[in-house]
Amino acid sequence: MPTLRRAAVLAAAGTAVAALVTGCGSSGSSYSPGSATTPASPSAPASPTSPASPSAPASPAEKAALQTATAGSLGTVVTDGNGFTLYRFDKDTAKPSMSNCNGNCASLWPPVAPVDKGQVKGVDPALVGTVTRADGSKQLTLNGWPLYRYAPDTKAGDTKGQGVGGTWFASTPDGKKAGAPAPATSPSTGGGGYGY
């Protein structure tokens, strides 16, 4: 009987994850440099043995918790210490810093925990900060923008969250949107960056 109960719990969890992914607009554009792969479970934690780790393993004290990497046509983006791309959300604000991704959104787009400024590589530490979320937890910010991971990014270097819903973008080292078109000089241009 315990095996049947465990199977039912796993099936329910899988259904909940599928509903969450569908409900949060994960069908937006996806970009991944290199060959396409089938992602593992979206709830799988980041593996410390990611393929993007340096050739000589760094000790936890030496490893950057916030760093940069090149992501194909997106250019240089910000990643966590395991090489996972970090994203910003257009519905958040930078001045003042405020996260508007809560509940189910935060399950699909997990907020990044604050890092020690001594563990920042390739990013100006003066741009690194924190914001207090609606639930009271702290979240890492870059130039005021709250940063997130994307659960379907299952390996270092994935950028599947780029452009999702027209509101999610990989972050550049200065907190701007990676791969976003330059602002138009024509006053008739609108859309606020949506639909690209």
N, C-alpha and C positions, 0 to 999 in steps of 0.2 A: 503494500500500500504506500509506503514512503516514496518509492520510485515513481508511482503514478502521480502523487502530489507534487514531487519535484518537477516532473515533466509538465504538469499543468502550470506551475509557477513560471517555468522557463518559457512556455508558449505565450503566456500572458505578457511577460516582459518583452518578448520579441514583438508582439502585436503593438504594445505601447510605444516601443522605439520606432516601429514603422509608421505609426500614426503621427508621432512627434516629427519625424523627418518630413513626412508629407505635409503636415499642417504648417510647418514653418517655412515653406517655400524653397525647399532644397532642390527643386527642379530647375533653378536658374542656371545661368551659364556656368560651366565648369572648365577649368583649365588645369592641366597637369603636364609639366615638362616630362619628356621621355615617353616610354610606352605606357599604355593604359593597363591598369591592374584592377582586379576585383577587390573592393575594400573589405576589410574584416568588419566585425560587429562595430557599429558606431559607438558603442559604449566601452570598447576596448581601451584600456589605459595606454599611455605612451610607454613604449618599451625603452629601457635604458640602453639597449644595444641597437640603436637605430642605425640605418645604413649611412647616415650623414655624420656619424661621429668621427672625430679626428683620427688620423692614423695611429698616433700614440695616445692611448686613453688618458684623459686628464683626471686628476683626483677631484672629488666634489668641491674642494676649496678652490681649485684652479679653474674649474669649468665655468664659463660664462652662463648666467641665467637668462640673459637677454643679449642677443647677438644679431648679426646680419648674414644673409646668404643671397646668392644670385638665383632668381627664379625665372629663367627663360626670358620671354619678352616683357615680363613685369619689371625686370631689372633687379635692383637691390631691395630686399624686403627684410623686415624684422622677424626673427624667430625666437623660440624659447631655447633653453639649454640643450634640448634634444633635437633641435633642427625643425620643429614644427612651426609652420607659418602662423603669424599673429595678425589678426584682423581688427579693423575699426568699423563702426556702425554709423551710418549717416543720421540715424534718429537719435543718437547720443549728442551731447554738447561738450565742447572743449573749454569754453569760457563762460560760465563756470563748468568744471568737469561734472558730468552727470551721465549715469548709465540708464538707458531705457530698455534694456534687454533683461527681463526677469522671468521667473516661472519656467514655462516650457521653452521659451526662447533661450534661457540660460542653460538648459539641458543640452540643446543642440549647439549652442555657442558658449561653452564654458568660460566664465571670466578668468583672466590670468591673475594669479596671486602676486602681490608685490614682491619685488626682488631687492637685494642689497645693491646699492649703487656701485659697490666695488666689484660686482659680478656682471658689469655691463661692458660689452665689447662691440665697437663699431657704431655706437650710439652715444650722443652727447649726454652724459649723466645729468646735466642740468635740465634736460627735457623729461627726465623720468620722475614720475610722481605716483600718487595714489588718490583714489576717490572712495568714499564710503557709499556702499550700495544700499538700496532700499531695505535689504535684510540685515543691515549692520555690518556685513563683511567688507573687507578692503579689497580693492581691485587695482591692478597696475594701470597707469596711464602713460602715454607718450605725447608730449606737447599738449597735454590736457585731455586727449582722446582716450577713453577706456579701451583696453585691449582684450581680445578674446581668441580662443582656439576654435576650430570648426571640427566637431566630433567625427564627421566622415573623412577628414584628413587622417589616414591611418598610418602613414609613414612620413619620415622626415622629407621635406621638399614638396609634399603635396600642396596644391593651391586650389583645391576643389571649391573653396568658399568664395573665391574671387568673383565678384559681380552678382552673387546670389541675391535675388529679389531687387536688383538694382540699388541695393543699399549697403552691401557688405564688400569691403575691399581690403586686400593685404595692405599692411602699413609700411611706409617707407621709414628710413631711420630718423626723419624729421617729423613723423606723425602724419604725413599726407597720404593720400590714396595712391597706391601703386597702380600703374597702368591706366590711370584716369586721364582722359583727354585734357589738354590745356584749356583753361577757360576761354571762351570765345570773347572777342572784343566787340561784337555786335550787340546792341542793346535788345534786339529782337530774339536773341537766343534764350530759351527757357528750359525748364525741366529739372533744374537743380541736380544734374548728374544722374537722373534716373533713366533707365531704358538703354544704357550703353552696353 
